[in-house]
Amino acid sequence: MALLLALLIAAPAQAAQVKFKNVSVHDPSVFRDSDGRFYIYGSHMQAAWSDDLVAWKMFSNLDKCALQPSFAVEFKEAMTWAQTGTFWAPDVIQLADGRYYMYYCCCEGSKPLAALGLAVSDSPEGPFENVQILLKSGEEGYDATRYPNAIDPCVFFDASGERLYMVYGSYSGGIFLLELDPKTGLILDGQEPYGIHLLGGNHSRIEAPYMVYNEATGYYYLFLSFGGLEASDGYNMRVCRSKDVAGPYEDAAGNSMLDCKCAPGNFWNDEDIAPYGTKLMGGHLFVPLEGENSDRENAIRSPGHNSVYHDPETDRWFVIHHTRFAANNRYIVQVRELFFNDAGWPMIAPTRYVPDAEDQAEVRLAGKFKLLRHERDINLTEHLSVAVEFGADGGIAGEASGSFESGEDGKIVLTVDGVNYSGHCYVGYDETQDEFVTCVTALSDEGEALWAMRATGQD
């Protein structure tokens, strides 16, 4: 095998002691201002900022609402319609006039009664002043099995940079797409009332749509969260893609996402939707090998409701999401890198992002690894890794077997238990072991995600 010599002779990883500054922002939607500062906006009027994607500072929540101190008055119409004081999953974009446009939504939660509106500010930190309600769900004649719940907006420009769209929806009738006026941010006339249906229906547990375009591949990527958001409800992140913003969208297995919905009358049945969408990350735990630290209570549960950011200067991609843990229902924001494999599919890094991690250690592909498969299910508890050894000859042995071959720019191909994978290897920070280690993220031809993390304490 054409293994790189550096992979075999590099020095052991160093002790790291990286300190993350966590925040609790549910459903984080990312926006980067012209000064380089990152903002995330979430449910319950939560918002935070960071200059490096590692240390976050909270600046708004319902108790101290910088986004709109008088939210009960400013958004009274939406709250009255939705019969709630709960704000869910907003999205912020800056338009040509230099102002910041926040697409907010209110929903009581136990039924698809919601209002999605637009508010505007001169600052990304607010205060945002209400413009108007754009959509409602639950009106007379509303069929919740066919029509979307008016929440979870994501607003984006198309590949031309000229046409503005909003993808939105949660459970109920699925995920929909509407075109907006790029000057006003309002819905353009001449469309179906809720727009174009992209996927979902019959109360399938699909929500949190987030759309990005990758110029290098020529695809629109629609990220989604399947399952429920509580720690034991199986939230997991998936993706599908299309050359046309309006679809049709397909997953890596070639399934049309228009077929992704619950059977009539079979509401909230996860088995109907589990085969669809390329699953990138769900609940998981890297089981420690001999001599390593154990942190079972902090096993990842229900990671989801992600947004995505592409840095045009470095050409690096990032996914920003919240996650819960096995021990409790608390949630924090995590940022991970996204890599694209040879087939043009995104893959999520097994570790949280740390700037300049590649300067802390060398990639070492020979040694003991913890190998984890995310499978295709909506897993209510964490999937566990197995112990394998990557050999200097390119073989894989242990609780899974196969082979691997590394290439340039971090590329790697693997065969594990007869399944072929294409992916990326890199240096990441193992929080539990507090060391920088070699990591692998890959997808099979059918879109099944595989991760591997090198064990610590090796020569």
PyMOL commands that set and color helices and strands:
alter all, ss='L'
color gray80, all
select helices_A, chain A and resi 6-9+43-45+71-74+76-82+257-259+270-273+296-298+357-359+408-410
alter helices_A, ss='H'
color red, helices_A
select strands_A, chain A and resi 29-32+38-41+47-50+57-60+87-94+100-107+114-121+129-137+154-157+164-168+175-180+196-199+206-214+219-226+236-242+278-281+284-285+300-311+316-325+328-340+346-348+367-373+383-384+386-390+395-398+402-406+411-416+419-430+435-444+449-454
alter strands_A, ss='S'
color yellow, strands_A
deselect
rebuild
show_as cartoon
